[in-house]
Amino acid sequence: MADLPVGASGDTRVPTVVADGVHVVHTVRTGARRGGAAAALSRLLRRGEPDPGGHRVHAVKGVTFTAYRGEAIGLIGSNGSGKSTLLRAVAGLQPLTRGTVHALGRPSLLGVNAALMNDLTGERNIVLGGLAMGMSREEVRRRYQDIVDFSGIDERDHFTSLPMRTYSSGMAARLRFSIAAAVDHEVLMIDEALATGDAAFQRRSQARIEELRERAGTVFLVSHAIGTVRDTCDRALWLEAGTLRMDGPAAEVCEAYERSAREG
């Protein structure tokens, strides 16, 4: 991850992310289970040697784009097209095999930066997640009730005093979004977060994304729900088999993607 180059072009817009020829190759394990001390020791001893339990996947292939302040950018494509891997690379959580990513500030990937722990209560996780997102303890205290209210987790049912492992997957996803949405970001990346929750929560989420954009941030959204991308984003990147197939206005890219899916 590198700082953004200064004065790279005459464009008056402010770039927040520049991806230049990004390639990501990683290993997918197909053999024995990954867990356990014996497996970990085996991997340490085998470091630098070919892994017989996996195969190499070229997940992202030479992707180049520039994102600008104030944009909401949807990433669309079929399963395995490289969308989530690209987001992790932009966030600095996935090593690049080749190419560079320049970013303004620290990109935040929802659900990763706000990492929550299943054995801690919802209340403790709000504090932990808020601190991980860069808030001070005082900021967490001030925003605590807003986070709970936004998530829809009702304190009257004592959910915030229960461990996260007792939450449904939808409740946990809503809480992660609510923590991340409590902070203004230069770059916020959301991977399928809006697919969880009822219509009311999705409306609140979309409204919050609009607020983030108005406060000069950039939002990336990965979603299989093309309607969500069309309604929420003004630009879309279409990835297929790791390559960037189309980059343009969200409505046009979504239409081309749907037409391609119909044709087969």
Order of alpha helices (4+ residues) and beta strands (2+ residues): beta-alpha-beta-beta-alpha-beta-beta-alpha-alpha-alpha-beta-alpha-beta-alpha-beta-beta-alpha
